[in-house]
């Protein structure tokens, strides 16, 4: 099987990002963005998707975390799209309901080549520690847009904002893991009547 791996470097006046992904990994992570809570969330994304990830980010954190988080999502999305290539032989669809203590979050993925995000997640506080809760959506918007996936995230309920955010990352990770798995019944087919998943 051809290795499903890719590297992406992104440099702007606001950030310098380098990422690498290996889709058929073991969940090994090596992440340093300068944003502690975000590093923790990316580690969850990696470990529960079993996609190996290396992420290095330097951004204008003296302003805020926004550019670093969004641009990391862009670069990770681009790397994932490159690693998946034609998306031949993948399961394509997956959905997961994930419980984390008092919180329940559902994520559904279509690795379709057509980017779209449906986000039904509400936080009761603008911050988790020093991290802006609105950046959770910004990350997933960038990831979906640049990886070419349709992503629906619905937080059913929850009280603790840390748990709500973390359950989003874990649920997306698990759904993504199943969606990009190789389909043993059609390992060489593009799972679309169009014959293409390039959007």
N, C-alpha and C positions, 0 to 999 in steps of 0.2 A: 504494500500500500504506500502510495506517495505521501510523504510527510506533509501534514497540514500545518504549516508554520509560516510566520511572516514577521517582518520588522518594519517599523515606521518611525521616522523622525519628523518632528514638526517644530519649526522655529518661527516665531513672530517677535514683534517688539514687546510683547507681553509675557510670552512663555517660551521655554525650550523643553520639548517633550521627546523622549525616546521610549518606545515600547516594543516588546517582542511577545508573541503568543505562540503556543504549541497546543493545538486543539486536542490532540490525542495524548494528553499528559496525565499527570497524577495529582494536579492541584498544587504544584510547587509555586510559591510566590517569592518575589524579590522586589519590594515596592518601597519607594521613597519619593513622596511628592512635597514634603514640607508641611503637609496638613494632616495632623495625627489621626483625627476621626476618619478622614477620607481614606487614609492608608488602611485603617482597620476594616472599612467597608470593602475596599478593593481586595483585601486578603480573603474576605468572606466570598466575594464573587469568584475568585480564583479557586479556592478550596472546594466549593460546592458545585462548581461547573466541571471540575477536573481539567480545566484549561490552564496550563502553565503560563505564567505571566511575569515578565520583568518590566517594571515601570520606573522611569527616572523623570522627574519634573522639577524645573526651576521656574518660578513665576513671580509676578509682582505682588507678593503677599503683603507688602507694606500698604497696598491699596485694600485688597480683600482677597478671598479665596476663589472668587468667581472664575477668573480667566484660567487658573490652574485646573480647577475641576472640570470646566467645560472642555478645555483643550485636551485634557487627558481622555475624556469621553470620545472626542473626535478621533484622536490617534488610535485608541483601542478599537473603535469601530472600524476604522480603515484597515487596521492590522487583521481583524477578524474577517473582514470581507475578502482580503487578499488570501488569507489562509484557507478559506472555504472554496475559493475559486469558482468553478461552475456549480458548486453545491450538489455535485453528482453523488448519488447514493446515500444521501442523508435522510433521516426520518422527517425532517422539515417542521412538523408541528409538535408542540408539547404544551401541557399546562400542569400547574402544580398549585395546591393549596398548602401553605406552610404555616405551622403553628410555632410561635415563640412566646412562651409564658402566656400572658393574657392577650396576646396579639395574634390575629390571623390575617394573612395576606395571600392573595391569589395572583399568579402571573401566568400569562398565556403568550406563546411565541409562535410566529410563523416566519421561518427563515426564507422569505419570499423574494428578496431583491427589491421589495417595495417598502420603503421606510414609513413607519407611522407609529405614533405613541398615543395611547389612551391612558390617562393618569387620573385615577380616583383615589388620591391619598391626601389626607388632611393632618397637619400637625397642629398641636395645641399651643406650641411655643415657636417663636422665630429662631431659636437657637438650641442646639445640643452642645453644651459646653460653649466653645467659641465658634462652632460650625453653624452656618446658616442653613436651616432646614430646607429652604427653597432650592438649594443647590442639589438636593437629591434628585428632584425632577430634571434640573438642567443637565445633570450627568446622563440620565437615562435618555433624555431627548437627543443629546449628542451621540450617544452610543447607538441608538436605534437608527438615526438618520444616516450615519456614516458606515454602519455595518450592513444596511439594507435589510433590516428586519422589522416586521410588524410586532409591536410589543404592547400588551395590555397589562396594567398593574392596578389591582383593586385591593385596598386595605379594608377588610370587612369590619374590623374593630380593633381597638387597642387603647391603652392609656399612657404607656411610657413611650416618649418620643424616640428614645434610643432604640427600643424594641421595634417600633414601627419602621424606622429607617433600615435597621438591620434585617428585618423580615423581608423587606422589599429586595434588598441585595441577594439574600439567600434564595428567595422564591424565584427571582429572575435567573440566578445561577443554575438552580436545579432544572428549570424549564429549558434553559439554553443547553444544558448538558444532554438532555434527552433529545432535543430537536436536532442537534448536530451529530448525534450518534449515527454510525453506519447502519443502514438497513440490510440485514443479511439476506432478505428475500429479493432485493433489487439493488445490489451493490454498485452497479455501473449506470443506473438510470437517473436522469434528472426527474425528481418527483413533481412533475407538472404536465398537464395536457398540452401546454404551450411548447414543451421541450426546452424551456429556458427559465432560469430564475435570476435573470439579470435586470429585472425591473421592467 
